[in-house]
Amino acid sequence: MLEFYTQKINTHVPISVIRIVGGIDSSNFNLFQEYIDSHLKEGATYILLDFEGVSHISSAGLRVVHNLFNKLRALHKDVNDDELRKKMSMGEYKSPFLKITSLAPNISEIFNIGGFDIYIEIFSDKTAAINSFR
């Protein structure tokens, strides 16, 4: 079973902390996508994904995270595609709008192999992740 809990925190910016519990795979990734999309429709523009309760994630779940990254970029229009590619190749770009926290070691390895750590900041400490939003 896949469950979601959201906490709204106002620091420098309004953050939606979305805590995910369960495994994310091809049988339920659509629930994850729908939950994320509902928050975007409600106006969420800064999102922290808390993976503390996630036991496993497949490529379908990773696709939801990548789609969220693209949707937040489109909302904020922080850099154009060419500039993004250049900054990413130089290790100079991390999304200011999407962060991830509390990955189990096996999930962290999947995110690193998939290259998500190149453009999304991943934190082991939830408080540090929250404080990193500007």
N, C-alpha and C positions, 0 to 999 in steps of 0.2 A: 504494500500500500504506500502511496506517495502522498505526503501531507505538506502543507505550506502554512507559515505563520509570518505575518508582517508587522513590523514595529516601525513607526515613523519617528524620526529623531531630527530635531532642528539644531544644527550647529552653525557652521558658517553658511551652509546650504541645507535645504530640506532633503533628508536621506530616507529612502525606503529600504529598511533592512529586511530582506526576505530570507527566512530560515526554511531550509528544505530538509525533510526527513523521509528516508527511504531510498530505494534505488531508482535510477532514472535510465530507462531503456526504451526500446522500440514499442513496447506495449503501453507505455504511459507518458512518453515525452510530450504528447499533444496536451496533456493536462498541465505540464510545466509551461509550455508555450502559451496556452490560454491564460494561465495565471499571470505570467509576465505581461502579456498583451493587455490584460485588464488593468494592470497598474499603470502602464503607459497611457492608456486611454483616460485614466483618472488624473493624469498630470505628473506622474513620477518622472523625474529627470535625472536624479542621482540615485543609483541603486548599489547596494552592498548585498551580494549573494553569500549567505552563511551556509556552508556545506557541512557543518559539524555533524549533522545527522544523516549524511549521505553515505550509503554502504557501497554503491557502485554507480558508474555512469558509462553509457555507451556513446557511440558516435552521434546518435540521435539527440542525446542530452547535450553533448558538446555543441551541436548545431544550434540549439536553442540559445546557448550562451553567446555564440558568435553572432547570431541574428540580433540578439539584444544589443551587443556592442555596436553593430551597424545602425540599428534604429536610434540609439542614443547619439551617435555621431551625426546622423541626419537631423536630429532635433537641434543639436547645439552648433553644428557647422563649424567646429573648431579648426580643422585643417582640411584642405582639399586632398583628393586621392593621391596625387603625385607627391605632395609634401608628406603625407602620411607614410607612403612607401619609403621615401628617403629617410625620414626620422626613425622609422622602425628598423631599417637596415643598419642604421648607425646606433641603435639602442637608445634613442633619445625620445621615444614616445611611449607613454603609458596613458591609458584612458583616464581623464579626470572625472568621468561620469559613472564608471562601472568599476567596482573592486570586488575581490573575492576573499573570503576568510575561512579559516578552520577546515582546511582540506586534510583528510586522512592521508597517510603516506602513499597508499595505493592510488588514491584519486589525484594527489599532487603529481605523481609520476605521469599519469595520463595527461594532465594539463600541460606539463612540461614537454613531454614527447610531442604533443599536438601543437606546441608553439604558442599557447595562450599566454605564457609568462612574458612573451616578447611585447605584448601590447596591453595586457591587463595586470595591474598590481595584485599580487597574491600575498595575503598576510596570514600569519599564524595567530595573531592576537586581534580579536574583534575590536577592542578599544582603539588600538593603533590604526586599524582600517577606518574606523569612523572618523578619527581625528585627521586622517590624510585628505579628506575631502575639503576643497577650498572653493 
